Amino acid sequence: MIGYYVHHHGTGHLHRALTVAPHLPGPVTGLSSLARPEAWTGPWVQLPRDDEAAAYDDADVTSSGLLHWVPRQDAGLRHRMSTISAWIEQHEPAAVVVDQSVEVCLLVRLHGVPVVALTAPGRRTDPPHLLGFGAADALVGPWPTGWTDRLLPGLPGIHADRFAAVGAVSRFPVAPRHVPAHRARPHVVLLGGTGGDGFTRESIARAREQTPGWDWSVLSRTLGSWHADPSAVVADADVVVLHPGQNALAEVASLRVPAIVVPAARPFDEQHVTAAALADGWPAVVLDTVPDLGWRDLLHEALLLDGEGWSRWCDGDAPRRIAAVVEQVVSPGSTA
């Protein structure tokens, strides 16, 4: 039995779990505060939330900076951790993949169970992250080989050297670049995320006004139409505008579409660190903020980029590489 902890913020962690789990050895049990997805084929342990108290202003939520989120006397946290412990006791898992939580990494390892920890880009040199990285049996970075130093800047070598850079994980199969022939007007897709957006109705309206020769599609829960599976719309785009979250970026890369990247504020500067790396030769026009002016020139600049350059970011083999890391942890010395 393999456990797979899925963080509940946004949808990227869940999409990654659904993509990776079928490649893992043995039955896989999901553990998450998210509802069991229809596509999940194994067992699912529903975890209580630990962030639903009326206020946390006076709570010691970080244990004096040693951890990220452990609010004192929080019933949700207590039930959450005891549920994971009870599952470990009952099923004796061979390993648990954690995406992502320092606290869950430590809890699992304190039960003597091996941990494979996934992390996101960002400035993750704080004591809790370093503790979690040190406790994990294996570390996985969903980015290209050779880019760990750029995507985890400042991380001590004792941890950075342990990361297996496996490439981005996309729920969409890798597909060659395809734009319909003889299209009269280029098509731009704005891909909104579920983790919080910096785009507004006003900024999108200004962009449309400045680009009368382009057709726009806005995929967003709050600002346009939403598609649970936006692959067809994204694949049809000449350019995609997005915040560089791991999931959205992997999907655009898998479909080989040039991008305009605008980082949004995230913990540990995740998207700003990603954007800075993307400015170094990837098929993306990288901005600091959502611009008021200049959209016509930005779209034409992106249109000239070769989307096939994303092949180094996402080649479609990341799930199998993660499975190989898990197999090595479960069966040291195996040739998987």
C-alpha positions in Angstrom: 0.0 0.0 0.0 1.2 3.5 -0.9 -0.3 6.6 0.6 -0.6 9.9 -1.3 -1.3 13.1 0.6 -3.0 15.8 -1.5 -2.9 19.4 -0.3 -6.3 21.0 -0.5 -5.3 24.5 -1.7 -6.3 25.0 -5.4 -6.6 22.1 -7.8 -3.0 21.6 -9.0 -2.0 19.1 -6.3 -5.1 17.0 -7.0 -4.5 17.0 -10.8 -1.0 15.9 -10.2 -2.1 13.1 -7.9 -4.6 11.8 -10.4 -1.9 11.8 -13.0 0.9 10.2 -11.0 -1.1 7.6 -8.9 -1.7 5.1 -11.7 2.0 4.8 -12.2 2.8 4.0 -8.6 3.5 0.5 -7.3 0.7 -1.3 -5.6 -2.7 0.1 -4.5 -2.6 3.8 -3.7 -4.7 5.5 -1.0 -5.5 9.2 -1.3 -5.4 11.3 1.9 -6.8 14.8 1.7 -9.3 17.3 2.9 -10.6 17.5 -0.7 -13.6 15.4 -1.6 -12.8 12.1 -3.3 -12.6 12.8 -7.1 -14.7 10.6 -9.4 -11.5 9.6 -11.3 -9.7 8.3 -8.2 -9.7 4.5 -8.4 -8.2 3.5 -5.1 -9.3 4.1 -1.4 -9.7 7.7 -0.2 -9.3 8.9 3.4 -11.3 12.1 3.9 -9.3 14.3 6.3 -10.8 17.1 8.5 -9.8 20.7 7.7 -7.4 22.4 10.2 -8.1 26.0 9.1 -11.8 26.6 9.9 -11.7 28.2 13.3 -13.3 31.6 13.7 -9.9 33.3 14.2 -6.3 32.3 14.5 -4.9 35.7 15.6 -4.0 34.6 19.1 -3.2 31.0 18.3 0.4 29.7 18.0 0.0 28.4 14.5 3.7 27.9 13.8 5.1 26.5 17.1 7.4 29.5 17.3 8.4 29.3 13.7 9.4 25.7 13.7 6.5 24.6 11.6 4.1 26.1 9.0 0.6 25.4 10.4 -0.1 23.7 13.8 -2.7 25.9 15.5 -2.8 25.1 19.2 -6.0 23.5 20.5 -7.5 23.2 17.0 -9.9 20.3 16.9 -9.6 20.0 13.1 -5.8 19.6 13.3 -6.1 17.0 16.1 -8.7 15.0 14.2 -6.7 15.3 10.9 -3.4 14.0 12.4 -5.1 11.2 14.4 -6.9 10.1 11.2 -3.6 9.8 9.3 -2.1 8.0 12.3 -5.0 5.5 12.5 -4.7 4.8 8.7 -0.9 4.2 9.1 -1.5 1.8 12.0 -4.2 -0.1 10.1 -2.6 -0.4 6.7 1.2 -0.2 7.4 2.0 1.6 4.1 5.3 0.9 2.4 5.7 4.7 1.7 3.7 7.9 1.6 4.0 10.5 -1.1 3.4 14.0 0.4 2.3 16.8 -1.9 2.8 19.0 0.0 3.0 19.5 3.8 5.9 19.7 6.2 3.7 18.6 9.1 2.4 15.5 7.2 6.0 14.6 6.2 7.1 14.7 9.8 4.0 12.8 11.1 4.5 10.0 8.6 8.2 9.8 9.3 7.6 9.7 13.0 5.6 6.6 12.5 8.7 5.0 10.8 7.1 5.2 7.3 9.3 6.3 4.4 8.3 9.7 2.8 8.6 10.9 -0.8 8.1 14.7 -0.6 7.2 16.9 -3.6 7.7 20.6 -3.4 7.0 23.7 -5.4 9.4 26.3 -6.6 10.1 29.3 -4.3 12.4 30.6 -1.6 12.1 27.6 0.7 15.0 28.1 3.0 12.9 28.7 6.2 13.3 26.3 9.2 10.1 24.3 8.6 11.0 23.5 4.9 14.5 22.6 5.8 13.2 20.3 8.5 10.8 18.6 6.1 13.4 18.2 3.4 15.7 16.6 5.9 13.1 14.2 7.2 12.0 13.0 3.8 13.6 9.8 2.3 13.4 11.3 -1.2 12.7 14.7 -2.6 11.0 15.3 -6.0 11.0 18.6 -8.0 8.5 18.8 -10.8 10.8 20.8 -13.1 13.5 20.1 -15.6 16.8 18.5 -14.8 19.4 21.1 -13.9 16.9 23.7 -12.8 16.7 23.0 -9.1 19.1 25.8 -8.2 17.0 28.3 -10.1 13.7 27.1 -8.8 14.7 26.7 -5.2 17.2 29.6 -4.9 19.4 29.7 -1.8 18.6 26.1 -0.8 21.6 24.5 0.9 23.4 21.9 -1.2 22.8 19.3 1.4 19.1 19.4 0.3 19.3 20.7 -3.3 21.6 17.8 -4.3 19.0 15.3 -3.1 16.2 16.5 -5.4 15.1 14.3 -8.3 14.1 16.9 -11.0 11.5 14.9 -13.0 10.0 17.5 -15.2 6.6 19.1 -15.0 3.5 16.9 -14.5 0.6 17.6 -16.8 -2.7 15.9 -16.8 -2.8 16.4 -20.5 -0.8 14.2 -22.8 2.1 15.9 -24.6 0.9 16.9 -28.0 2.8 18.5 -30.9 2.0 22.2 -31.6 -1.2 22.5 -33.6 -2.9 25.7 -34.8 -5.7 25.4 -37.4 -4.6 26.5 -40.8 -6.0 29.5 -42.6 -7.3 31.1 -39.4 -8.2 34.8 -40.1 -7.5 36.1 -36.6 -5.1 34.8 -33.9 -6.6 33.4 -30.7 -5.4 34.2 -27.2 -6.6 32.2 -24.1 -6.4 33.7 -20.7 -6.1 30.8 -18.3 -7.3 31.7 -14.8 -6.3 29.6 -11.8 -8.2 28.5 -8.7 -5.6 29.6 -6.2 -6.4 33.3 -6.6 -6.1 35.6 -9.6 -4.5 39.0 -10.3 -6.6 39.5 -13.4 -9.8 41.6 -13.1 -12.7 42.3 -15.4 -11.3 45.8 -16.0 -7.8 44.6 -16.9 -9.2 42.0 -19.3 -11.4 44.6 -20.9 -8.4 46.9 -21.4 -6.5 44.0 -23.0 -9.3 43.3 -25.4 -9.7 46.9 -26.4 -6.0 47.1 -27.3 -6.1 44.0 -29.5 -9.0 44.3 -31.9 -7.3 41.9 -34.3 -7.3 39.0 -31.8 -10.0 36.7 -30.5 -10.0 36.2 -26.7 -11.2 33.3 -24.6 -11.2 33.7 -20.8 -11.2 30.5 -18.8 -11.9 31.5 -15.2 -14.3 30.5 -12.5 -15.1 34.2 -11.8 -14.2 36.2 -14.9 -15.3 34.0 -17.9 -16.3 30.5 -18.7 -14.9 27.6 -16.8 -13.8 24.2 -18.2 -12.9 21.4 -15.9 -10.8 20.1 -18.9 -9.6 23.1 -20.8 -7.2 21.1 -23.0 -9.1 21.7 -26.3 -9.4 25.4 -25.8 -5.7 25.8 -24.8 -4.5 23.6 -27.6 -6.4 25.8 -30.1 -4.7 29.0 -28.8 -1.9 30.9 -30.5 -0.9 32.4 -27.2 -1.9 31.7 -23.6 -1.8 34.3 -20.8 -1.4 32.8 -17.4 -0.1 33.0 -13.8 2.7 30.5 -13.6 1.3 28.0 -11.1 2.7 24.5 -11.5 -0.4 23.0 -12.9 -1.4 25.7 -15.4 2.2 26.0 -16.6 2.6 22.3 -17.1 -0.6 22.1 -19.1 0.4 24.9 -21.4 3.9 23.4 -21.8 2.5 19.9 -22.6 0.5 21.5 -25.5 3.5 23.5 -26.7 1.7 26.9 -26.7 3.8 30.1 -26.3 2.8 32.1 -23.2 2.7 35.4 -21.6 3.5 34.8 -17.9 2.4 37.2 -15.1 3.4 36.0 -11.6 0.8 36.4 -8.8 1.6 36.7 -5.1 2.0 33.3 -3.5 3.7 32.0 -0.3 7.5 31.8 -0.6 7.5 33.8 -3.9 6.6 30.6 -5.7 5.4 32.2 -8.9 7.9 35.1 -9.0 10.8 32.6 -8.7 9.2 30.5 -11.5 8.7 33.6 -13.7 12.4 34.6 -13.2 13.5 31.2 -14.4 11.2 31.2 -17.4 12.7 34.5 -18.6 15.9 32.5 -19.4 15.2 31.0 -22.8 11.7 29.5 -22.4 8.9 30.2 -24.9 7.3 32.8 -22.6 7.1 36.6 -22.4 7.6 37.3 -18.7 6.0 40.3 -17.0 6.1 41.7 -13.4 2.5 42.7 -13.2 -0.7 42.7 -15.3 0.0 45.6 -17.7 -2.4 48.5 -18.4 -0.9 49.1 -21.9 1.0 47.3 -24.6 -1.0 44.2 -25.1 -0.8 44.3 -28.8 3.0 44.2 -28.8 3.1 41.6 -26.1 0.9 39.2 -28.0 2.8 39.6 -31.2 6.1 39.0 -29.3 4.7 35.8 -27.8 3.3 34.8 -31.2 6.9 34.6 -32.6 8.1 32.2 -29.9 8.5 28.5 -30.7 6.2 26.5 -28.4 8.2 23.4 -29.0 10.7 24.9 -26.6 8.5 23.6 -23.8 9.6 20.1 -24.6 12.4 20.4 -22.0 9.9 21.6 -19.4 7.4 18.9 -19.9 8.1 15.7 -21.9 5.3 13.6 -20.6 7.5 11.2 -18.6 7.4 12.8 -15.2 4.8 10.5 -13.7 7.0 7.5 -14.5 10.0 9.2 -13.0 8.2 9.9 -9.8 7.1 6.2 -9.7 10.7 5.2 -10.1 11.7 7.4 -7.1 8.9 5.8 -5.0 10.0 2.3 -6.1 13.6 3.0 -5.0 12.3 4.1 -1.6 10.1 1.1 -1.2 12.6 -1.4 -2.6 16.1 0.0 -2.2 18.5 -1.4 -4.8 15.8 -2.0 -7.3 16.5 -1.0 -10.9 13.1 0.7 -11.5 
